[in-house]
Amino acid sequence: MKVEEIIFSILSTDSSIYDIVSDNIFPLRVAQGKQVPFLAYTIKSIEPNSGKKELSEVDTYLIDVDIFSDSYSQLITLVDLVRDNFEANTFTADGVLCDFDFLTIREDYKNDAQLFSRTVSIIAHYSK
């Protein structure tokens, strides 16, 4: 299982998140006109941890989860849920180990779309 699949699995199987966003969880970008609220996740960088002429056994991923809502209180709820799912969390399945942790939160308001947004940045150490 790849990191992208793990992120989607964690977000889409949390019943509290699903109750709010339904299946509005997307990789990279969201097409215009999607119903709010929604989540979009992006792999910002991947850094291998290896020496010269060695295969990386553990890769470090920097990930952003962008959360959009037209309700500020709903945005805060979703941010807390996303953070709770990734802060000090370890995912294991099929010989894959992925340690997640929370890094930062950035806030924004999309004036043209009249949407509140926050970006939850997380780090993952992935090994298979």
C-alpha positions as a printed Julia matrix, in Angstrom:
128×3 Matrix{Float64}:
   0.0    0.0    0.0
   1.38   3.41  -0.99
   1.33   6.5    1.24
  -1.34   8.13  -0.92
  -3.6    5.11  -0.44
  -2.96   5.11   3.31
  -3.9    8.8    3.6
  -7.11   8.24   1.63
  -7.93   5.16   3.69
  -7.44   6.97   7.01
  -9.53   9.97   5.95
 -12.32   8.04   4.24
 -12.81   5.43   6.97
 -13.15   7.89   9.84
 -16.92   7.96  10.36
 -16.88  11.46  11.89
 -15.1   12.87   8.84
 -17.33  10.89   6.46
 -20.46  12.2    8.2
 -19.36  15.75   7.31
 -17.66  15.45   3.88
 -19.14  12.2    2.59
 -16.93  11.06  -0.31
 -15.54  14.56  -0.99
 -11.91  13.56  -0.36
  -9.56  14.14  -3.26
  -5.87  13.84  -4.14
  -4.09  16.98  -5.34
  -6.82  19.35  -6.46
 -10.56  19.66  -6.49
 -12.52  20.46  -9.63
 -14.43  23.71  -9.56
 -18.03  23.42  -8.51
 -17.54  20.62  -5.97
 -19.91  20.8   -3.06
 -18.39  21.92   0.25
 -17.09  20.81   2.61
 -14.24  18.83   1.08
 -10.68  17.69   1.71
  -7.77  17.6   -0.72
  -4.41  16.03   0.13
  -1.08  16.63  -1.54
   2.34  15.03  -1.19
   4.58  18.1   -0.95
   7.89  16.23  -0.94
   9.46  12.8   -0.55
  12.93  12.46   0.92
  14.71   9.1    0.88
  16.76   8.17   3.92
  19.73   6.24   2.6
  23.46   6.4    2.13
  25.38   6.37  -1.11
  24.63   3.36  -3.3
  21.95   2.14  -0.89
  18.25   1.74  -1.42
  16.16   3.83   0.94
  14.49   1.76   3.62
  12.5    4.67   5.03
  11.16   7.63   3.05
  10.01  10.85   4.69
   6.87  12.42   3.22
   5.64  15.96   3.82
   1.89  16.04   3.26
  -0.7   18.81   3.22
  -4.37  18.15   3.85
  -6.4   21.15   2.65
  -9.8   21.5    4.27
 -12.51  23.76   2.8
 -15.89  24.75   4.18
 -18.33  27.63   3.99
 -18.82  27.31   7.77
 -15.97  28.31  10.07
 -17.17  26.09  12.93
 -17.39  23.11  10.57
 -13.87  23.87   9.35
 -12.55  23.81  12.92
 -14.27  20.48  13.57
 -12.76  18.94  10.43
  -9.29  20.27  11.26
  -9.47  18.67  14.7
 -10.6   15.35  13.21
  -7.86  15.33  10.58
  -5.21  16.25  13.13
  -6.42  13.54  15.53
  -6.14  10.93  12.77
  -2.52  11.73  12.0
  -0.96  13.01  15.21
   1.33  10.32  16.66
  -0.41   7.64  14.58
   1.14   4.49  13.16
  -0.4    2.61  10.24
   0.6   -0.99   9.59
  -0.7   -3.41   6.96
   0.72  -5.88   4.46
   4.33  -5.37   5.53
   4.05  -1.55   5.37
   4.82   0.68   8.33
   3.91   4.36   8.2
   4.41   6.65  11.19
   2.5    9.94  10.98
   2.76  13.1   13.01
   1.24  16.56  12.96
   3.44  19.53  11.96
   1.5   22.78  11.45
  -1.81  24.39  10.55
  -2.19  27.34   8.18
  -5.43  29.26   7.76
  -6.83  31.15   4.78
 -10.05  32.58   3.4
 -10.82  32.27  -0.3
 -12.65  35.55  -0.85
 -13.68  34.85  -4.45
 -15.22  31.49  -3.48
 -16.29  32.63   0.02
 -14.68  29.57   1.58
 -12.77  29.12   4.79
  -9.75  26.89   4.52
  -7.06  25.42   6.69
  -4.11  23.3    5.71
  -2.99  20.6    8.12
   0.63  19.67   7.42
   1.78  16.24   8.48
   4.94  14.19   8.2
   5.09  10.49   7.46
   7.97   8.03   7.76
   7.17   5.2    5.37
   8.87   1.84   5.1
   7.92  -1.37   3.32
